[in-house]
Amino acid sequence: MPKFPVDASKKQVIKAFELLGFEIVRAREHIVMKRENAAGYKPLRLLLILNPRLGFNTLFSQGMLD
């Protein structure tokens, strides 16, 4: 089994979330992405730091890898 990467490029992370149905709403100091909820609830929002590489700890601390 391949090891989980220690960090990932910004492009890789954005592409992964786009494959999960998220779309970029805004990209300034941070990247804001959202995904519409099929059940009619509020859309799911995601906030990413605008760094060239995002570390494992950053993604894990935001609850994205639970």
N, C-alpha and C positions, 0 to 999 in steps of 0.2 A: 504494500500500500504506500502511495507517495506521502511524504511528510507535508504537513500543513505549512505554507510559506510564513516566514517570520514577518515579512512585510510585503506589501503589494503596491504597484504603481497606481496613481490616481486613475488612469485610464482603465486598468483592469477592474478596479473596484466599481467604477461607474458602469462599465459594461456588464458586470455581474448583476448589479441592481437593476439595470435596464432589462436584462433577461428575466428578472423576477417581476417585471411589470411597472417599475418605477420610471418616472420621467423627470427631467430637470426642470425645476420651476425658476430657480435663480442661481447664478454663479457669480458671487462677488468675493467677500472675505471668506465666506463659507459656501458650500454647495447645498442647496435645498432641493430635495427630491420628494415626489409624492406618488402615491398609488391609490387609485379609486378602489373603493370597497364594493364588491359585488352585492353585498347584503343591504346596501343603502345606508350604511353607517358613515361617520365622518371619514374622509380620506386619511390614509396612513402617511405621516410625514417623516422624513429622514433628514438629518443635518450632518454634513460631513465637513471636516476642516479642509481648507484648500491648501494642501501640502503636496509636493511632487510625489512623495511616498507616504502611504498610511501604514503605520505599524500595527502589529497584532494586538498590542495592548490598547490602542485607540479603538479599534473595532470591537474588541471584547468589552471594554469599559462602557461602551454605548449600548451594550446589550444585543449586538448584532450576531454574536456567535454563541448564544446560549443553547 
